[in-house]
C-alpha cells in the first residue's frame, strides 16, 4: 500500500511540480494544472490519464482503478485505490501524469537525468 508520503517523495523531485493543500486535500500541480490529487481520507489517488485509455484501464483492473466522478469526466483523469497500488506502479503513474502537464523539453531534460 502506498501513502501520500510515498507520492510526495516522487512528485517533489519532478521539475516545476508543487504541492498544495486545497479544501483539506493534498494536490500536486504544475502551474495551475493538477496532475495528482488525493481524497480527503487519502484512500483514493486521482491522476492525469488520457481520456481515450481510461475505460480500458478501469476494465482491466476494476479492483484497482475507478472512473473519475461525473464532474471530472471531462478531464483527462482517472482514480486508483491507494491500498491496491505498489510503489513502482505509483511512480510510473505519477511521472506519466506529470509528463502530460509539462512541455516536452522539460520531460526530455528529466529523462536525460534518469
N, C-alpha and C positions, 0 to 999 in steps of 0.2 A: 504494500500500500504506500502511495506517495502522500506527501504533505505539502502545504503551501511553502514551507521552508525549502523543500526539495526543488520546487519550481523556482523559487526566489534565487537559489544558487545558480540555476541555468540562466534565467532571464536577466539577472544583474550583470552578467558578463557579455550580453549582446549589445552591440553598438546602438546608440540612440534609444535604448529601452529605459523606461522609467516606471516606478511603482507608485500607485496611488490608492488611497482609501476613499472610496466613493459610496456613500449611503451604507456604511458598515460592510462593504465588500472590497476585497483586495483585487486590484486590476493592474495589468501591465499594459503599457501603451508605448507607441512610437508617435510622438507629436500628440495629436488628439485621437488617433486611431487605437482602439483597444484590440489587442491580439490574444490576450488570455484574461479570463475573469473567473472568480470563484463564487459559489453560492454563499449565503451568509453563514451557513453551518459548515462550510468548507468540505462538503462531501461531493460536490459536482464542480468540475472544471470545464468552462466553456472556452473554445479556442477557434481562431480563424481556420477555415477549411473550405475548399472550393464547393460551391453550391451543387454543381453537377455531379460531384462524387459522394456527397454525404449520405444519400439514401443507400448506396451500396455499402458504405462503411457501417452504417447502423444495421442493415440487414445481415451483414456478415458476422457481427458480434453484438447482438442486441443486449446481452448481459453487461457489456462494457460501454457502449456508445448509445446516445439518445439524440433524437432530433431536438433542435432548439425550441424555445417557447414560440407560440404563434406570433408574438410581436417581433421575434428575431429571425423569422423565416426569410425575410427579405435580405438578410445579410449573409455573408459567407461565414457561417458559424455552425458549430456542432458542439455537443457536450459529451463528457465522459464521466463515469463514476470513478472517483479517485481510488477507491478501495480495489478496483479491478485493474488499475494500471501498474506496470512495472517501471522502474526508474529509466531504463533505456528507451522504452516506448514513449514515456512522458517527454524526455529530452527531445526526441525526434519530432513529436507533435508541437512542442513549444517553439523549436527552432523553425519549423516549417510555417507556423502561424506568423512568427516574427518576419520571416522571409517575404511573406505576402505584403508586408507593410513598408518595407524599406526599398530604396532604389536598388536596382540590380548591381550597381557599382559597390554599394555598401555590403551587399551579400557576397559579392566576389572577393572583396577585401577580407571579409570574415573567413571565407573558405580558405583563402591563402594562408591564414594564420593557424588553421586547424591541422 
